[in-house]
Amino acid sequence: MRSLTVLTLATGLALASPALANDHENKDVSLTYPETSTVDVVEEQFGEYISDPYRWLENDVREDSDVAEWVKAQNAVTDAYLEKLPGRDALAKSMTELFDYDDLSNPVEAGGKYFYERKSGGQNQAVLYVRDGADGEERALIDPATWSDDGATALAGWKPSGDGSLLVYAIQDGGSDWRTLKVLDVTTGEVQPDNIEWAKFTDLAWMPNNVGFLYSRFPEPEGGEAFQSLNSNHAVYLHPIGADQANDTRVYATPDQPDLNHSAELTSDKEWVVITSSSGTDARYDITLIKVDAPKLEIRKLVSGFENDWRLIDGDGDTLYFITNKDAPRLRVVKTDLSAEKPEFTELVAESDAVIDGAMIVGDRLVVSYLVDAKSQLSTFDLDGNALGTLDLPGPGQVGGLSGSMKSDEGFFSFQSFNRPTTVFRYQPSSQPTVWAAPSLPFDPEMVEVTQRFYKSKDGTKIPMFLVHMKGQDLSEGAPTLLYGYGGFNISVLPQYKPAWMAWIKAGGVFASANLRGGGEYGKDWHDAGRLQNKQNVFDDFIAAGEYLISEGITPKDGLAIEGRSNGGLLIGAVMNQRPDLFTAGHAAVGVMDMLRFDRFTAGRYWVDDYGYPNKEQDFKNLLTYSPYHNIKSGVDYPALIVSTADTDDRVVPGHSFKYTARLQALDTGDAPHLIRIETRAGHGSGKPTDKLIEEYSDIYAFLADATGLRLTE
């Protein structure tokens, strides 16, 4: 790339009426955007001259006072606008009520103790509890509320030792992807002196006899670069309990391939360390093994070449069980015998029309979770692969957190849907699943209807979409609709409960979730059809969803709001550019907006598997066709849009949203509001305290409701 010129800067769930407010309440609010300085940056790449006048907004807000002042000025304009929106307080009240339930995690059994998280209404962060025995009295073990005044420091992962006497846990501060690891004595509740810094993208795995645990980390970044510099030289370390981090043993690393990531886990019998290595975001892995009781740490390669998906289920001695997409785009279950001179993989459960989403082994039973048209189904097999039947589920929804052991007679999984928060089920091979823990809900799930439709995309491909609304609501009358999408990275968008979505539904709106190509709902082929040179299919699928909602009368022409996060934020920016006439309002959250520079910051380099390489001509030309920042059209009326990001987002750095918003405001894009909401001490989304979630989504959904005419009343 050649730079030509660079200059520097100086409620209850009673059915609400979906009546439309034809004259939107906040139209009289005048908007004067902050003036954003520009720099003269024009770069030539593959014969194209690319202007980047807001390059300076890529700088870290903590390090650049000019960027900090820009953030302050933008938030002042946004806050003034949002404060005058009708119904914002009603939304906040509704969301507060809808958050008032016990959000549960699956329990982990260790040494007869059961560890689990629960976040109750009014709590900003989940508390970790422990019981002595399945029916023992619970006691709080870790409460993150004591860690910070603003509630933005979170418990981000934990793992008990095999005997349940010790627990390693991860601390996340301000939404960052960086983790600090600590060790707790479970009996006394005392934090041990162990302190591990710069862990990131890590699993946690205890070695036998509590000698230590395995974790993954990057080298300490240079001063001032922690939130923006590229991540490289990931490695697996063994931390001996009681030792200083400087004495940790590097167990596995690939210095000749610094772009690889590595995570370690142990089989439940503690016989093998299984290290999964990845080269990006694609499900293409290498598998490396270490025999735990060997005289020394001997590395043994099981799978090489980064060609296929491999997911460890469990191991029994030298027999390991995996899910793989090798020779099976919708995945299958295989096993291998490591005692053989040349281990081969033997098929246990063959590929079928449904996509395998996960599996666990409980005693002598294999439980496989399938996706059938983006809904979960659980099927059981013996360890020879013979089908035994299916397990009962409460309805259409999502199964998660399958956890079991060949050495135990019980396993656990969770279930949720759009109208049902997480319920935890206990599974024993001799019976159907039973409820282990269920929340008391702030509403009746039976009053909320979940249906599924199928519509055709531009090229004729059939796309599934869920519709969620109050029971008894006549969809033919048309109601303001919130359409959500993601479409990327093999991530399946399954039924899930979110209080913010439920607040929209409770107010009389319709919620729609489209299962776009690029996700994993139908396996590898579905993912491939929505990435790299096929990325436009994702945008076409989402646009077709909007057209379907309007043509079917579900949504009025001026009542369609759209929302997406991260890769979904890119989706919103792209379709706003391509079809500004179709949508009424949008929310682009923590989006990837500059597709020519995404690979230069933090974890962005991993995303080339889905997006391509900006420095390769074919990929560059494709990226340029849809990059939200580069394709804003001057002289075209854009829908109302609110962009949201956070100052400590070190996954998708906030410069993406800053630059996109600055250009959208500077060009002639119509009179509708184009705002950015910038959260402080918040990251890409995980670990965000409940009070910040309520503030954020009461702001954003009040903005979308005002634009689409959804009346919000208490």
SELOFI-231749 format. One record per residue (C-alpha): x, y, z. Coordinates in steps of 0.5 Angstrom, whole numbers, plus 500, padded with zeros to 3 digits. Layout:
// SELOFI-231749
@u=X, v=Y, w=Z
...
This chain:
// SELOFI-231749
@u=500, v=500, w=500
@u=503, v=507, w=498
@u=501, v=513, w=502
@u=500, v=519, w=498
@u=499, v=525, w=503
@u=499, v=524, w=511
@u=497, v=530, w=515
@u=497, v=530, w=523
@u=491, v=533, w=527
@u=492, v=539, w=532
@u=411, v=492, w=568
@u=407, v=486, w=567
@u=406, v=482, w=560
@u=399, v=485, w=558
@u=398, v=486, w=551
@u=400, v=493, w=549
@u=397, v=496, w=543
@u=402, v=497, w=537
@u=398, v=503, w=535
@u=403, v=507, w=531
@u=405, v=514, w=532
@u=405, v=517, w=525
@u=408, v=524, w=527
@u=414, v=521, w=531
@u=414, v=525, w=538
@u=422, v=527, w=537
@u=422, v=530, w=530
@u=422, v=537, w=533
@u=429, v=536, w=537
@u=434, v=540, w=533
@u=441, v=536, w=532
@u=447, v=540, w=531
@u=453, v=534, w=530
@u=460, v=536, w=533
@u=465, v=538, w=527
@u=470, v=533, w=526
@u=477, v=535, w=524
@u=479, v=531, w=518
@u=486, v=529, w=516
@u=489, v=529, w=508
@u=490, v=521, w=508
@u=489, v=518, w=501
@u=492, v=511, w=500
@u=493, v=507, w=493
@u=491, v=500, w=493
@u=491, v=496, w=487
@u=489, v=502, w=483
@u=484, v=505, w=487
@u=485, v=511, w=491
@u=482, v=510, w=498
@u=481, v=517, w=502
@u=481, v=516, w=510
@u=479, v=523, w=513
@u=478, v=520, w=520
@u=484, v=516, w=521
@u=486, v=520, w=527
@u=479, v=517, w=530
@u=483, v=510, w=530
@u=487, v=513, w=536
@u=486, v=510, w=543
@u=481, v=514, w=547
@u=486, v=513, w=553
@u=492, v=516, w=550
@u=489, v=521, w=545
@u=486, v=527, w=548
@u=483, v=529, w=541
@u=479, v=523, w=541
@u=477, v=523, w=548
@u=474, v=530, w=547
@u=471, v=528, w=540
@u=468, v=522, w=544
@u=465, v=527, w=550
@u=462, v=532, w=544
@u=459, v=526, w=541
@u=456, v=523, w=547
@u=453, v=530, w=549
@u=449, v=531, w=543
@u=447, v=524, w=543
@u=445, v=524, w=551
@u=441, v=531, w=549
@u=437, v=527, w=544
@u=436, v=521, w=548
@u=433, v=525, w=554
@u=427, v=528, w=550
@u=425, v=521, w=547
@u=418, v=519, w=550
@u=418, v=512, w=553
@u=425, v=511, w=555
@u=423, v=511, w=563
@u=418, v=506, w=561
@u=422, v=502, w=557
@u=427, v=502, w=563
@u=422, v=500, w=568
@u=420, v=494, w=564
@u=427, v=492, w=563
@u=428, v=492, w=570
@u=422, v=488, w=571
@u=424, v=483, w=566
@u=431, v=482, w=569
@u=428, v=480, w=575
@u=429, v=473, w=575
@u=435, v=468, w=577
@u=440, v=467, w=571
@u=443, v=460, w=572
@u=449, v=457, w=569
@u=450, v=449, w=569
@u=453, v=446, w=575
@u=460, v=443, w=575
@u=461, v=437, w=580
@u=468, v=436, w=583
@u=469, v=432, w=589
@u=462, v=432, w=591
@u=461, v=439, w=591
@u=457, v=443, w=586
@u=459, v=450, w=583
@u=455, v=454, w=579
@u=453, v=462, w=578
@u=447, v=465, w=579
@u=445, v=473, w=577
@u=439, v=475, w=581
@u=434, v=481, w=579
@u=438, v=487, w=581
@u=445, v=484, w=581
@u=450, v=487, w=576
@u=454, v=481, w=576
@u=453, v=473, w=577
@u=455, v=470, w=584
@u=459, v=464, w=584
@u=456, v=459, w=589
@u=458, v=452, w=592
@u=454, v=446, w=595
@u=456, v=440, w=599
@u=453, v=435, w=595
@u=447, v=436, w=590
@u=442, v=438, w=595
@u=447, v=441, w=600
@u=446, v=448, w=603
@u=449, v=453, w=598
@u=454, v=458, w=600
@u=457, v=464, w=596
@u=464, v=463, w=594
@u=465, v=469, w=589
@u=461, v=476, w=589
@u=464, v=480, w=584
@u=460, v=486, w=587
@u=466, v=487, w=591
@u=471, v=488, w=586
@u=469, v=495, w=583
@u=464, v=501, w=585
@u=461, v=501, w=578
@u=460, v=494, w=577
@u=464, v=493, w=571
@u=469, v=488, w=574
@u=466, v=481, w=572
@u=467, v=474, w=574
@u=469, v=471, w=567
@u=471, v=464, w=568
@u=473, v=459, w=573
@u=475, v=451, w=574
@u=475, v=447, w=580
@u=480, v=442, w=582
@u=479, v=435, w=581
@u=477, v=434, w=589
@u=474, v=441, w=589
@u=478, v=444, w=594
@u=481, v=449, w=590
@u=478, v=454, w=584
@u=482, v=458, w=579
@u=478, v=464, w=576
@u=478, v=469, w=571
@u=477, v=477, w=572
@u=475, v=481, w=567
@u=475, v=489, w=568
@u=471, v=494, w=564
@u=469, v=489, w=558
@u=476, v=488, w=556
@u=478, v=481, w=553
@u=484, v=481, w=558
@u=484, v=476, w=564
@u=487, v=476, w=571
@u=487, v=469, w=574
@u=487, v=468, w=581
@u=486, v=462, w=586
@u=481, v=461, w=591
@u=481, v=456, w=597
@u=474, v=453, w=597
@u=474, v=451, w=604
@u=476, v=457, w=607
@u=474, v=462, w=602
@u=481, v=465, w=602
@u=484, v=468, w=596
@u=491, v=465, w=595
@u=497, v=469, w=593
@u=497, v=466, w=585
@u=496, v=472, w=580
@u=497, v=471, w=573
@u=496, v=477, w=568
@u=495, v=477, w=560
@u=491, v=471, w=560
@u=487, v=472, w=554
@u=482, v=467, w=549
@u=484, v=461, w=555
@u=481, v=455, w=557
@u=483, v=453, w=564
@u=485, v=446, w=566
@u=487, v=443, w=572
@u=493, v=438, w=573
@u=492, v=431, w=577
@u=493, v=432, w=585
@u=492, v=440, w=584
@u=500, v=441, w=582
@u=497, v=446, w=578
@u=493, v=448, w=572
@u=494, v=450, w=565
@u=492, v=456, w=561
@u=493, v=461, w=555
@u=496, v=467, w=555
@u=500, v=472, w=550
@u=506, v=476, w=552
@u=505, v=482, w=556
@u=504, v=488, w=551
@u=508, v=494, w=550
@u=506, v=500, w=554
@u=500, v=504, w=552
@u=498, v=498, w=547
@u=494, v=493, w=551
@u=488, v=495, w=548
@u=490, v=496, w=540
@u=496, v=492, w=538
@u=496, v=486, w=534
@u=496, v=479, w=539
@u=501, v=474, w=537
@u=505, v=469, w=540
@u=499, v=465, w=544
@u=502, v=460, w=548
@u=500, v=454, w=553
@u=503, v=455, w=560
@u=503, v=451, w=567
@u=502, v=455, w=573
@u=504, v=451, w=579
@u=500, v=453, w=585
@u=504, v=458, w=590
@u=509, v=460, w=585
@u=510, v=466, w=582
@u=508, v=467, w=574
@u=515, v=468, w=572
@u=516, v=461, w=574
@u=511, v=458, w=570
@u=512, v=453, w=565
@u=511, v=454, w=557
@u=508, v=447, w=555
@u=506, v=449, w=548
@u=508, v=454, w=543
@u=509, v=455, w=536
@u=514, v=461, w=535
@u=515, v=459, w=528
@u=508, v=460, w=527
@u=506, v=466, w=532
@u=499, v=467, w=529
@u=496, v=461, w=532
@u=492, v=460, w=538
@u=492, v=455, w=543
@u=488, v=452, w=548
@u=488, v=446, w=553
@u=483, v=441, w=556
@u=484, v=435, w=560
@u=480, v=429, w=559
@u=475, v=427, w=565
@u=480, v=421, w=567
@u=486, v=426, w=567
@u=490, v=421, w=562
@u=491, v=426, w=557
@u=492, v=434, w=555
@u=489, v=435, w=549
@u=491, v=442, w=546
@u=487, v=445, w=540
@u=491, v=450, w=535
@u=487, v=455, w=531
@u=490, v=459, w=525
@u=484, v=464, w=525
@u=476, v=464, w=526
@u=475, v=458, w=522
@u=473, v=451, w=525
@u=480, v=448, w=522
@u=484, v=446, w=528
@u=490, v=442, w=529
@u=490, v=437, w=535
@u=496, v=436, w=540
@u=497, v=431, w=545
@u=501, v=430, w=552
@u=500, v=424, w=556
@u=499, v=426, w=563
@u=503, v=421, w=567
@u=509, v=421, w=562
@u=516, v=422, w=565
@u=516, v=428, w=561
@u=512, v=433, w=557
@u=512, v=429, w=550
@u=508, v=433, w=545
@u=504, v=428, w=540
@u=501, v=430, w=534
@u=494, v=427, w=533
@u=491, v=432, w=527
@u=495, v=436, w=523
@u=494, v=441, w=517
@u=488, v=446, w=519
@u=483, v=443, w=515
@u=477, v=440, w=519
@u=473, v=442, w=525
@u=475, v=437, w=531
@u=472, v=438, w=538
@u=474, v=433, w=544
@u=468, v=430, w=547
@u=472, v=426, w=553
@u=477, v=420, w=553
@u=477, v=414, w=557
@u=484, v=412, w=558
@u=487, v=411, w=551
@u=480, v=412, w=547
@u=478, v=419, w=545
@u=472, v=421, w=542
@u=471, v=427, w=538
@u=466, v=431, w=534
@u=469, v=433, w=527
@u=467, v=435, w=520
@u=472, v=431, w=516
@u=468, v=428, w=510
@u=462, v=431, w=514
@u=460, v=438, w=513
@u=454, v=437, w=518
@u=459, v=433, w=522
@u=459, v=426, w=525
@u=462, v=423, w=532
@u=468, v=419, w=531
@u=473, v=415, w=536
@u=480, v=413, w=536
@u=485, v=409, w=540
@u=491, v=412, w=542
@u=495, v=405, w=544
@u=495, v=404, w=536
@u=501, v=405, w=532
@u=498, v=409, w=528
@u=491, v=411, w=531
@u=485, v=411, w=526
@u=478, v=415, w=527
@u=472, v=410, w=527
@u=465, v=413, w=526
@u=460, v=412, w=531
@u=455, v=417, w=529
@u=454, v=418, w=522
@u=453, v=425, w=519
@u=445, v=426, w=518
@u=441, v=432, w=515
@u=441, v=435, w=522
@u=447, v=439, w=524
@u=451, v=436, w=530
@u=452, v=442, w=535
@u=455, v=439, w=541
@u=455, v=432, w=545
@u=457, v=429, w=552
@u=458, v=422, w=555
@u=455, v=421, w=561
@u=457, v=414, w=564
@u=455, v=409, w=558
@u=451, v=414, w=554
@u=453, v=419, w=548
@u=448, v=425, w=548
@u=448, v=429, w=542
@u=445, v=436, w=541
@u=443, v=437, w=534
@u=440, v=443, w=530
@u=434, v=442, w=526
@u=432, v=448, w=522
@u=436, v=452, w=528
@u=432, v=449, w=533
@u=435, v=444, w=538
@u=434, v=436, w=539
@u=437, v=431, w=543
@u=439, v=424, w=541
@u=442, v=419, w=545
@u=447, v=413, w=543
@u=450, v=407, w=546
@u=458, v=408, w=546
@u=458, v=403, w=540
@u=454, v=408, w=536
@u=447, v=405, w=536
@u=441, v=410, w=537
@u=437, v=410, w=543
@u=432, v=415, w=542
@u=431, v=422, w=543
@u=430, v=426, w=550
@u=424, v=431, w=551
@u=425, v=438, w=551
@u=420, v=444, w=553
@u=419, v=446, w=546
@u=423, v=450, w=540
@u=429, v=453, w=543
@u=437, v=452, w=544
@u=440, v=447, w=548
@u=447, v=449, w=551
@u=453, v=447, w=556
@u=453, v=440, w=555
@u=457, v=437, w=561
@u=458, v=430, w=563
@u=463, v=425, w=564
@u=464, v=417, w=563
@u=466, v=416, w=570
@u=459, v=419, w=573
@u=452, v=417, w=572
@u=449, v=425, w=571
@u=450, v=430, w=566
@u=447, v=437, w=565
@u=445, v=442, w=560
@u=441, v=448, w=559
@u=435, v=450, w=555
@u=432, v=457, w=553
@u=428, v=460, w=548
@u=426, v=467, w=546
@u=420, v=467, w=551
@u=424, v=462, w=556
@u=430, v=464, w=560
@u=435, v=459, w=562
@u=433, v=452, w=565
@u=438, v=447, w=568
@u=437, v=440, w=566
@u=440, v=434, w=570
@u=441, v=428, w=565
@u=442, v=421, w=568
@u=442, v=415, w=563
@u=436, v=411, w=566
@u=431, v=417, w=565
@u=429, v=423, w=561
@u=432, v=429, w=564
@u=429, v=433, w=570
@u=429, v=440, w=572
@u=435, v=441, w=576
@u=434, v=449, w=577
@u=429, v=454, w=574
@u=428, v=461, w=575
@u=422, v=464, w=577
@u=419, v=468, w=571
@u=417, v=475, w=571
@u=412, v=474, w=566
@u=408, v=468, w=563
@u=412, v=465, w=557
@u=405, v=462, w=555
@u=403, v=469, w=553
@u=409, v=470, w=548
@u=408, v=466, w=542
@u=414, v=464, w=538
@u=413, v=461, w=531
@u=418, v=460, w=525
@u=417, v=462, w=518
@u=421, v=461, w=511
@u=422, v=466, w=506
@u=426, v=466, w=499
@u=433, v=470, w=499
@u=435, v=474, w=492
@u=438, v=468, w=489
@u=432, v=463, w=491
@u=435, v=460, w=497
@u=430, v=459, w=503
@u=432, v=462, w=509
@u=429, v=461, w=516
@u=426, v=466, w=521
@u=423, v=466, w=528
@u=417, v=471, w=529
@u=416, v=473, w=537
@u=410, v=477, w=539
@u=404, v=477, w=544
@u=399, v=471, w=544
@u=393, v=474, w=541
@u=396, v=479, w=537
@u=394, v=479, w=529
@u=400, v=480, w=525
@u=396, v=482, w=519
@u=395, v=489, w=522
@u=402, v=490, w=522
@u=406, v=493, w=528
@u=413, v=496, w=529
@u=418, v=490, w=528
@u=425, v=489, w=530
@u=429, v=485, w=526
@u=436, v=482, w=528
@u=441, v=478, w=524
@u=448, v=476, w=525
@u=451, v=472, w=519
@u=458, v=470, w=520
@u=463, v=466, w=523
@u=459, v=459, w=523
@u=456, v=462, w=529
@u=448, v=460, w=529
@u=443, v=465, w=532
@u=439, v=460, w=536
@u=432, v=462, w=540
@u=435, v=466, w=546
@u=432, v=470, w=552
@u=434, v=477, w=552
@u=430, v=482, w=557
@u=431, v=488, w=552
@u=428, v=484, w=546
@u=422, v=482, w=551
@u=421, v=489, w=553
@u=420, v=491, w=545
@u=415, v=485, w=545
@u=411, v=487, w=551
@u=410, v=494, w=548
@u=406, v=491, w=542
@u=412, v=490, w=537
@u=414, v=484, w=533
@u=421, v=481, w=534
@u=424, v=477, w=528
@u=431, v=473, w=528
@u=433, v=471, w=521
@u=438, v=465, w=520
@u=442, v=468, w=515
@u=448, v=465, w=511
@u=455, v=465, w=514
@u=452, v=462, w=520
@u=452, v=455, w=522
@u=445, v=453, w=522
@u=446, v=448, w=516
@u=453, v=446, w=517
@u=459, v=448, w=513
@u=456, v=449, w=507
@u=451, v=454, w=510
@u=457, v=458, w=513
@u=461, v=458, w=506
@u=455, v=461, w=503
@u=456, v=467, w=507
@u=463, v=469, w=507
@u=469, v=471, w=503
@u=467, v=472, w=496
@u=460, v=470, w=498
@u=459, v=475, w=503
@u=454, v=479, w=499
@u=449, v=473, w=500
@u=449, v=475, w=508
@u=446, v=482, w=506
@u=441, v=480, w=501
@u=438, v=475, w=506
@u=437, v=480, w=511
@u=434, v=485, w=506
@u=430, v=479, w=503
@u=427, v=478, w=511
@u=425, v=486, w=511
@u=422, v=485, w=504
@u=418, v=479, w=507
@u=416, v=482, w=513
@u=413, v=488, w=510
@u=410, v=484, w=504
@u=406, v=480, w=509
@u=403, v=486, w=512
@u=407, v=484, w=519
@u=411, v=490, w=519
@u=408, v=497, w=516
@u=413, v=500, w=511
@u=415, v=506, w=516
@u=416, v=501, w=522
@u=422, v=496, w=521
@u=428, v=497, w=525
@u=434, v=493, w=525
@u=439, v=491, w=529
@u=446, v=487, w=529
@u=452, v=487, w=534
@u=460, v=486, w=532
@u=459, v=482, w=525
@u=452, v=484, w=526
@u=454, v=491, w=526
@u=457, v=491, w=520
@u=451, v=487, w=517
@u=447, v=494, w=519
@u=452, v=498, w=516
@u=452, v=495, w=509
@u=445, v=494, w=508
@u=444, v=501, w=510
@u=448, v=503, w=505
@u=445, v=498, w=500
@u=438, v=499, w=502
@u=437, v=506, w=505
@u=429, v=506, w=503
@u=427, v=499, w=506
@u=429, v=501, w=513
@u=426, v=506, w=518
@u=431, v=505, w=523
@u=437, v=501, w=525
@u=442, v=500, w=531
@u=449, v=498, w=529
@u=453, v=495, w=535
@u=460, v=495, w=536
@u=461, v=494, w=529
@u=467, v=492, w=524
@u=466, v=498, w=519
@u=472, v=499, w=516
@u=473, v=493, w=512
@u=480, v=495, w=509
@u=484, v=496, w=516
@u=480, v=491, w=521
@u=486, v=486, w=521
@u=491, v=491, w=524
@u=488, v=491, w=531
@u=488, v=486, w=537
@u=484, v=480, w=534
@u=482, v=483, w=528
@u=487, v=479, w=524
@u=483, v=472, w=526
@u=477, v=475, w=522
@u=481, v=474, w=515
@u=478, v=467, w=515
@u=471, v=470, w=514
@u=472, v=477, w=510
@u=479, v=475, w=507
@u=485, v=479, w=506
@u=485, v=487, w=505
@u=492, v=486, w=502
@u=490, v=481, w=497
@u=487, v=484, w=491
@u=481, v=479, w=490
@u=479, v=480, w=497
@u=480, v=488, w=497
@u=476, v=489, w=491
@u=470, v=485, w=494
@u=471, v=488, w=501
@u=471, v=495, w=498
@u=464, v=493, w=495
@u=461, v=493, w=502
@u=465, v=496, w=507
@u=460, v=501, w=511
@u=465, v=506, w=512
@u=467, v=507, w=505
@u=460, v=506, w=502
@u=456, v=511, w=505
@u=452, v=515, w=499
@u=452, v=523, w=500
@u=445, v=526, w=497
@u=441, v=520, w=499
@u=436, v=520, w=505
@u=439, v=515, w=511
@u=434, v=512, w=516
@u=435, v=514, w=523
@u=441, v=510, w=526
@u=444, v=510, w=533
@u=451, v=507, w=533
@u=454, v=504, w=540
@u=461, v=502, w=542
@u=465, v=502, w=548
@u=472, v=505, w=550
@u=475, v=499, w=552
@u=473, v=494, w=547
@u=479, v=491, w=545
@u=475, v=486, w=540
@u=473, v=491, w=535
@u=476, v=497, w=537
@u=472, v=503, w=537
@u=475, v=507, w=532
@u=471, v=503, w=527
@u=465, v=506, w=530
@u=468, v=513, w=531
@u=470, v=513, w=523
@u=463, v=511, w=520
@u=459, v=515, w=525
@u=464, v=521, w=523
@u=463, v=520, w=515
@u=455, v=519, w=516
@u=454, v=525, w=520
@u=459, v=529, w=515
@u=456, v=527, w=508
@u=449, v=529, w=506
@u=445, v=523, w=509
@u=438, v=527, w=510
@u=435, v=529, w=516
@u=434, v=523, w=520
@u=438, v=523, w=527
@u=445, v=519, w=526
@u=448, v=518, w=533
@u=453, v=515, w=537
@u=453, v=512, w=544
@u=459, v=511, w=547
@u=460, v=507, w=553
@u=465, v=508, w=558
@u=469, v=502, w=562
@u=465, v=497, w=557
@u=468, v=493, w=552
@u=465, v=488, w=546
@u=459, v=486, w=551
@u=461, v=480, w=556
@u=461, v=482, w=563
@u=457, v=488, w=562
@u=453, v=490, w=569
@u=446, v=489, w=569
@u=445, v=497, w=570
@u=449, v=499, w=564
@u=445, v=494, w=560
@u=438, v=497, w=562
@u=441, v=504, w=561
@u=444, v=502, w=554
@u=438, v=499, w=551
@u=432, v=503, w=554
@u=436, v=509, w=550
@u=437, v=505, w=544
@u=430, v=502, w=544
@u=427, v=508, w=545
@u=430, v=511, w=539
@u=428, v=505, w=535
@u=421, v=506, w=538
@u=421, v=513, w=536
@u=423, v=512, w=529
@u=418, v=506, w=528
@u=412, v=509, w=531
@u=412, v=504, w=537
@u=408, v=507, w=543
@u=412, v=506, w=550
@u=407, v=507, w=556
@u=408, v=504, w=563
